[in-house]
Amino acid sequence: MLSPFGKRQARVPNLNNTKAKDSKASSRVEDVLASNKPTEANPVAALAKDELWWCDHFQWLKELGYLLRPRYAPGWVPSWQNTKKRWYHCEDAQIPWYPHLLDATRIADGSYVTLKVIKQSRHPFEADIGRYFSSGPIADDPANHCVPIYEFIEVPGEVDKIIMVMPLLRLYDDPHFDTFGEAVECFRQLFEGLQFMHKHRVAHRDCMNLNIMMDASSLYIDAFHPYDPDMRRDFKGEARHRSRTQCPPKYFFIDFGISRRYDPGDEAPLEDPIWGGDKTVPEFQRSIEPQNPFYTDIYYIGNVIREDFIQGKSGFEFMIPLVADMVQDDPVKRPSMDEVVARFNILRKDLSTWKLRSRVIDREDDETSGLFSNIAHWTRRVIFIIRRIPPVPTS
């Protein structure tokens, strides 16, 4: 298996042997579109316009070592066609959330990856920042929580496009956190990762919750489907998983589309406000003046914890003083990531083992379901205590 941080140069394959295949593939796609027209009752019987690009590149990607799912194979016929199957119960009916992202299987070792197409004219720094954190000694630093890029592939005939090959990840909070110890370890990794980026003079500029992912490959007993993560990859049942305490995941920041890297001597860079996924940044509400993006990063990550944990779950009051400072309206008053990490390290040492092993409860959970969940939870905890599994899992 290739190292997650392995370094490869961008490459363009010889397409002389695939042009005829691509022509035939396009013809077959047209046939599929003609015979499998989507209807209100069967809306995914044909590939959408954005999906056709992937189908047209199926054979090329396969020759590079990446196999797309059956839906994108030239000549694909829906598996539910002429059967009594309901389309939404079939694996090949699952379509991407975003047209520029698609999963694939790396043929060399069978691992699952994500392919991301970027337009360099629109995001001129994304590939360079991804390459920086995925190359050399930096790539192997355990404090590095930037998504590793396995490979950069140039797209023939489309000079503006490049494909970045990354591990297949899932949202950082799915499945739910079982214990406070699991959440504390997540906070530690996120603070460590953002501190690492800032140490290398990179501001993420959009580190909101949807841009935080985790490698759940060891967490899941069954490979999960990328577009319905609760289901197995073959769509033949729900994907089973263990807890984070049993199989600690590593958390990653993704999407460097609006990230920037600065010279070491530029201690207080200024950038025009740019809206990411979190629209609550205080300094963007009242001014269009350039702002220090490092201060904004600190707000973003603090707001993730405020919204997803302090407001969304019970028992995270111990994080309030630190998070309150991170999300102050005046960006200059926010602590640096070095200060955040130092304060958090002191804070987590004050948490008891009992607290760390306690169950994380969503605020909307009712008392009845909570009672049964608590019984099951502490049954698992006793087993973990007997097996001497630590309350704060580390990857």
C-alpha positions as CSV (number, residue, x, y, z in Angstrom):
1,M,0.0,0.0,0.0
2,L,1.3,3.4,-0.9
3,S,2.2,5.7,2.0
4,P,-0.7,8.2,2.6
5,F,1.9,10.9,2.4
6,G,3.8,9.4,-0.6
7,K,5.1,11.9,-3.1
8,R,4.4,11.5,-6.7
9,Q,4.7,13.9,-9.6
10,A,1.8,14.9,-11.7
11,R,1.6,12.8,-14.8
12,V,-0.2,12.7,-18.2
13,P,-0.7,9.2,-19.7
14,N,-0.4,8.4,-23.4
15,L,-3.9,8.5,-24.7
16,N,-3.2,7.2,-28.2
17,N,-4.5,3.8,-27.2
18,T,-7.7,5.1,-25.5
19,K,-9.1,7.6,-28.1
20,A,-10.9,4.9,-30.0
21,K,-12.2,3.4,-26.7
22,D,-13.4,6.9,-25.6
23,S,-15.3,7.3,-28.9
24,K,-17.1,4.0,-28.5
25,A,-17.7,4.8,-24.8
26,S,-19.4,8.1,-25.7
27,S,-21.6,6.3,-28.2
28,R,-22.6,3.7,-25.6
29,V,-23.4,6.5,-23.2
30,E,-25.8,8.1,-25.7
31,D,-27.5,4.7,-26.1
32,V,-27.9,4.4,-22.3
33,L,-29.4,7.9,-22.2
34,A,-31.8,7.0,-24.9
35,S,-33.0,3.8,-23.3
36,N,-32.9,4.7,-19.6
37,K,-34.6,8.1,-19.5
38,P,-35.2,9.3,-16.0
39,T,-38.8,9.7,-14.8
40,E,-40.4,11.0,-11.7
41,A,-40.5,7.5,-10.3
42,N,-37.0,6.6,-11.5
43,P,-35.0,9.9,-11.4
44,V,-31.5,8.3,-11.6
45,A,-31.9,5.9,-14.5
46,A,-29.6,7.9,-16.7
47,L,-26.4,9.7,-15.8
48,A,-26.7,13.4,-15.1
49,K,-24.8,15.9,-17.2
50,D,-22.1,16.3,-14.6
51,E,-21.7,12.5,-14.3
52,L,-21.0,12.1,-18.0
53,W,-17.6,13.6,-17.5
54,W,-16.6,10.8,-15.2
55,C,-18.0,8.2,-17.5
56,D,-16.0,9.7,-20.4
57,H,-12.9,9.3,-18.3
58,F,-13.7,5.8,-16.9
59,Q,-11.2,3.9,-19.0
60,W,-8.5,6.5,-18.7
61,L,-8.7,6.5,-14.9
62,K,-8.7,2.7,-14.9
63,E,-5.5,2.7,-16.9
64,L,-4.0,5.0,-14.3
65,G,-5.0,2.6,-11.5
66,Y,-8.3,3.9,-10.3
67,L,-11.6,2.1,-10.8
68,L,-14.9,4.0,-10.6
69,R,-18.1,2.4,-9.4
70,P,-20.2,0.4,-12.0
71,R,-22.5,3.4,-12.5
72,Y,-19.8,5.2,-14.4
73,A,-18.7,2.2,-16.6
74,P,-19.4,2.9,-20.3
75,G,-22.5,1.0,-21.3
76,W,-23.9,0.9,-17.8
77,V,-27.4,-0.5,-17.4
78,P,-29.2,0.1,-14.1
79,S,-29.2,-3.0,-12.0
80,W,-32.9,-2.5,-11.2
81,Q,-33.9,-2.4,-14.8
82,N,-36.4,-5.2,-15.7
83,T,-36.5,-6.4,-12.1
84,K,-38.7,-5.8,-9.1
85,K,-35.9,-4.0,-7.3
86,R,-36.6,-0.4,-6.1
87,W,-34.0,1.9,-7.6
88,Y,-33.3,3.6,-4.3
89,H,-32.2,0.3,-2.8
90,C,-29.5,-0.2,-5.4
91,E,-25.9,0.7,-5.1
92,D,-25.6,2.0,-8.6
93,A,-28.5,4.5,-8.0
94,Q,-26.4,6.5,-5.6
95,I,-25.2,9.8,-7.1
96,P,-22.5,12.2,-5.9
97,W,-23.2,15.1,-3.7
98,Y,-20.9,17.3,-5.7
99,P,-20.0,17.0,-9.4
100,H,-16.3,17.6,-8.8
101,L,-15.9,14.8,-6.3
102,L,-16.1,11.0,-6.8
103,D,-14.9,7.9,-5.0
104,A,-12.8,5.2,-6.6
105,T,-11.0,2.0,-5.8
106,R,-7.2,2.0,-6.1
107,I,-6.6,-1.1,-8.1
108,A,-3.1,-1.7,-6.7
109,D,-4.3,-2.4,-3.2
110,G,-8.1,-2.2,-3.2
111,S,-8.2,0.9,-0.9
112,Y,-10.9,3.4,-1.4
113,V,-10.0,6.9,-2.5
114,T,-11.6,10.3,-3.3
115,L,-11.0,12.0,-6.6
116,K,-11.3,15.8,-6.6
117,V,-11.3,17.8,-9.8
118,I,-10.1,21.4,-9.3
119,K,-9.9,24.2,-11.7
120,Q,-6.6,25.9,-11.1
121,S,-7.8,29.2,-12.6
122,R,-10.5,29.3,-9.9
123,H,-8.4,27.9,-7.0
124,P,-4.8,28.6,-8.0
125,F,-3.3,27.8,-4.5
126,E,-5.2,24.6,-3.6
127,A,-2.9,22.1,-5.3
128,D,0.3,23.8,-4.2
129,I,-0.8,23.9,-0.5
130,G,-2.0,20.2,-0.7
131,R,1.4,19.3,-2.3
132,Y,3.3,21.2,0.4
133,F,1.7,19.3,3.3
134,S,1.9,16.0,1.5
135,S,5.6,16.1,0.6
136,G,8.9,15.6,2.5
137,P,9.3,15.4,6.3
138,I,6.2,17.6,6.9
139,A,4.0,14.9,5.5
140,D,5.1,12.4,8.2
141,D,4.8,14.8,11.1
142,P,2.1,13.4,13.4
143,A,0.9,17.0,14.1
144,N,0.0,17.3,10.4
145,H,-3.8,17.0,10.1
146,C,-4.1,18.2,6.5
147,V,-5.7,15.7,4.2
148,P,-2.9,13.7,2.5
149,I,-2.8,13.9,-1.3
150,Y,-1.6,10.6,-2.8
151,E,-1.3,11.9,-6.4
152,F,-1.9,14.9,-8.7
153,I,-3.1,13.9,-12.1
154,E,-3.3,16.3,-15.0
155,V,-6.3,15.9,-17.3
156,P,-5.4,15.6,-20.9
157,G,-7.0,18.2,-23.2
158,E,-8.2,20.3,-20.2
159,V,-5.2,22.3,-19.1
160,D,-7.0,24.1,-16.3
161,K,-8.1,20.9,-14.5
162,I,-6.1,18.6,-12.2
163,I,-7.3,15.6,-10.2
164,M,-6.2,15.2,-6.6
165,V,-6.3,11.7,-5.2
166,M,-7.0,11.6,-1.5
167,P,-8.2,8.9,1.1
168,L,-11.9,8.3,1.4
169,L,-12.9,10.1,4.6
170,R,-16.2,10.8,6.3
171,L,-17.6,13.6,8.4
172,Y,-15.8,14.0,11.7
173,D,-18.8,13.6,13.9
174,D,-20.4,10.6,12.1
175,P,-20.9,8.2,13.8
176,H,-21.7,10.1,17.0
177,F,-19.1,10.5,19.8
178,D,-19.7,7.9,22.5
179,T,-17.7,9.4,25.3
180,F,-16.3,12.8,26.4
181,G,-12.8,11.2,26.1
182,E,-13.5,10.7,22.4
183,A,-14.5,14.3,21.9
184,V,-11.6,15.6,23.9
185,E,-9.2,13.7,21.7
186,C,-10.9,15.2,18.6
187,F,-10.5,18.7,20.0
188,R,-6.8,17.9,20.7
189,Q,-6.2,16.8,17.1
190,L,-8.1,19.8,15.6
191,F,-6.2,22.3,17.8
192,E,-2.9,20.5,17.0
193,G,-3.7,20.5,13.3
194,L,-4.6,24.1,13.0
195,Q,-1.6,25.1,15.1
196,F,0.6,23.1,12.7
197,M,-0.9,24.9,9.7
198,H,-0.3,28.3,11.3
199,K,3.2,27.3,12.3
200,H,3.9,26.7,8.6
201,R,2.3,30.1,7.8
202,V,-0.8,28.7,6.2
203,A,-4.3,30.0,7.0
204,H,-7.1,27.7,6.1
205,R,-9.8,30.4,5.9
206,D,-12.7,27.9,5.9
207,C,-12.1,25.4,8.7
208,M,-15.8,25.0,9.5
209,N,-17.4,21.7,10.5
210,L,-18.0,20.4,6.9
211,N,-14.3,20.8,6.2
212,I,-13.3,18.5,9.1
213,M,-13.2,14.9,8.3
214,M,-11.8,11.6,9.7
215,D,-10.2,8.5,8.5
216,A,-12.7,5.9,9.6
217,S,-11.1,3.0,7.8
218,S,-10.2,1.2,11.0
219,L,-13.5,2.2,12.7
220,Y,-15.8,0.4,10.3
221,I,-16.1,-3.3,10.2
222,D,-17.9,-3.0,6.8
223,A,-16.7,-0.6,4.1
224,F,-19.3,2.2,4.0
225,H,-20.9,3.8,1.0
226,P,-19.5,7.3,0.3
227,Y,-22.9,8.8,-0.6
228,D,-25.0,7.0,2.0
229,P,-22.4,6.4,4.8
230,D,-24.8,4.5,7.0
231,M,-25.0,1.8,4.4
232,R,-22.4,-0.9,3.3
233,R,-20.6,-0.1,0.1
234,D,-22.5,-2.9,-1.7
235,F,-25.7,-1.5,-0.3
236,K,-26.7,-4.8,1.2
237,G,-27.3,-3.6,4.7
238,E,-26.1,-1.1,7.2
239,A,-22.4,-0.6,7.8
240,R,-21.2,-1.9,11.2
241,H,-18.7,0.1,13.2
242,R,-16.8,0.1,16.4
243,S,-16.4,3.0,18.8
244,R,-13.7,5.6,18.6
245,T,-12.4,4.3,22.0
246,Q,-11.8,0.9,20.4
247,C,-10.4,2.2,17.1
248,P,-9.2,5.8,17.4
249,P,-9.5,7.7,14.1
250,K,-7.3,10.5,12.8
251,Y,-9.0,13.8,12.0
252,F,-8.2,15.9,9.0
253,F,-8.8,19.4,7.5
254,I,-9.9,19.3,3.9
255,D,-10.5,21.9,1.1
256,F,-7.7,24.4,0.7
257,G,-9.6,26.2,-2.1
258,I,-9.3,29.6,-0.4
259,S,-6.3,28.8,1.8
260,R,-3.2,30.9,1.6
261,R,0.5,30.4,2.5
262,Y,2.5,33.4,3.7
263,D,6.2,34.3,4.0
264,P,7.6,33.7,7.4
265,G,8.4,37.4,7.7
266,D,4.8,38.3,7.1
267,E,3.6,38.0,10.7
268,A,0.3,39.8,10.3
269,P,-1.0,39.3,6.8
270,L,-4.2,41.0,5.7
271,E,-6.8,39.6,3.3
272,D,-10.0,40.9,1.9
273,P,-12.9,39.1,3.6
274,I,-14.1,36.0,1.8
275,W,-17.1,34.0,2.9
276,G,-16.6,30.3,3.6
277,G,-19.2,27.9,4.9
278,D,-19.6,29.6,8.3
279,K,-21.4,32.9,7.7
280,T,-21.1,34.1,11.3
281,V,-17.6,35.6,11.4
282,P,-18.0,38.8,13.4
283,E,-15.3,40.8,11.5
284,F,-17.0,40.1,8.2
285,Q,-20.4,41.4,9.4
286,R,-19.5,45.0,9.9
287,S,-16.6,45.7,7.6
288,I,-15.1,45.0,4.2
289,E,-11.6,46.0,5.4
290,P,-8.8,43.4,5.0
291,Q,-8.5,41.1,8.0
292,N,-5.9,38.8,9.5
293,P,-6.9,35.3,8.3
294,F,-5.2,33.6,11.2
295,Y,-7.5,35.3,13.7
296,T,-10.5,34.2,11.6
297,D,-9.3,30.6,11.6
298,I,-9.4,30.7,15.4
299,Y,-13.0,31.9,15.3
300,Y,-14.0,29.1,12.9
301,I,-12.6,26.3,14.9
302,G,-13.9,27.8,18.2
303,N,-17.4,28.1,16.6
304,V,-17.3,24.4,15.5
305,I,-17.0,23.4,19.2
306,R,-19.5,26.0,20.3
307,E,-22.2,25.0,17.9
308,D,-21.6,21.2,17.6
309,F,-20.8,20.5,21.3
310,I,-21.5,23.3,23.8
311,Q,-24.8,24.1,22.2
312,G,-25.6,20.8,20.6
313,K,-24.7,18.4,23.4
314,S,-24.9,18.3,27.2
315,G,-21.9,18.4,29.5
316,F,-19.3,20.5,27.5
317,E,-19.4,23.5,29.8
318,F,-15.8,22.9,30.6
319,M,-15.0,24.2,27.1
320,I,-16.9,27.5,27.5
321,P,-14.1,29.8,28.8
322,L,-11.6,28.8,26.1
323,V,-14.2,28.8,23.3
324,A,-15.6,32.1,24.5
325,D,-12.2,33.7,24.0
326,M,-11.7,32.1,20.6
327,V,-15.0,33.5,19.2
328,Q,-14.7,37.0,20.6
329,D,-16.1,39.7,18.3
330,D,-12.7,41.6,18.3
331,P,-10.3,39.3,16.4
332,V,-7.3,40.9,17.9
333,K,-8.4,39.7,21.4
334,R,-8.6,36.0,20.3
335,P,-5.8,33.8,21.6
336,S,-3.2,32.4,19.1
337,M,-3.3,28.7,18.3
338,D,-0.2,28.3,20.5
339,E,-2.1,29.8,23.4
340,V,-5.2,27.7,22.6
341,V,-3.2,24.5,22.7
342,A,-1.5,25.4,25.9
343,R,-4.7,26.3,27.7
344,F,-6.5,23.2,26.4
345,N,-3.7,20.9,27.6
346,I,-4.2,22.3,31.1
347,L,-7.9,22.1,30.9
348,R,-8.1,18.4,29.8
349,K,-5.8,17.3,32.6
350,D,-8.4,18.5,35.1
351,L,-11.0,16.2,33.7
352,S,-11.6,13.0,35.8
353,T,-11.6,9.5,34.4
354,W,-15.2,9.3,35.2
355,K,-16.0,12.3,33.1
356,L,-13.9,11.1,30.2
357,R,-15.7,7.8,30.2
358,S,-19.2,9.3,30.5
359,R,-21.6,9.2,27.6
360,V,-22.0,12.2,25.3
361,I,-25.7,13.1,25.1
362,D,-27.4,15.2,22.5
363,R,-29.6,17.9,24.0
364,E,-32.7,16.6,22.2
365,D,-32.4,13.1,23.5
366,D,-35.4,12.1,25.6
367,E,-35.1,10.6,29.0
368,T,-36.4,7.1,28.1
369,S,-34.0,6.5,25.2
370,G,-31.3,8.1,27.4
371,L,-31.8,5.6,30.2
372,F,-31.4,2.5,27.9
373,S,-28.5,4.1,26.2
374,N,-26.8,4.8,29.5
375,I,-27.2,1.1,30.6
376,A,-25.6,-0.1,27.3
377,H,-22.9,2.6,27.5
378,W,-21.7,1.7,31.0
379,T,-21.8,-2.0,30.1
380,R,-19.3,-1.2,27.3
381,R,-17.3,1.1,29.6
382,V,-16.8,-1.7,32.3
383,I,-15.4,-4.0,29.6
384,F,-13.0,-1.3,28.4
385,I,-11.9,-0.6,32.0
386,I,-11.3,-4.4,32.5
387,R,-9.3,-4.4,29.3
388,R,-7.4,-1.3,30.4
389,I,-8.4,0.6,27.3
390,P,-7.6,4.3,28.1
391,P,-10.5,6.8,28.4
392,V,-8.9,9.2,25.9
393,P,-8.2,7.2,22.7
394,T,-5.2,8.1,20.7
395,S,-4.5,7.1,17.2
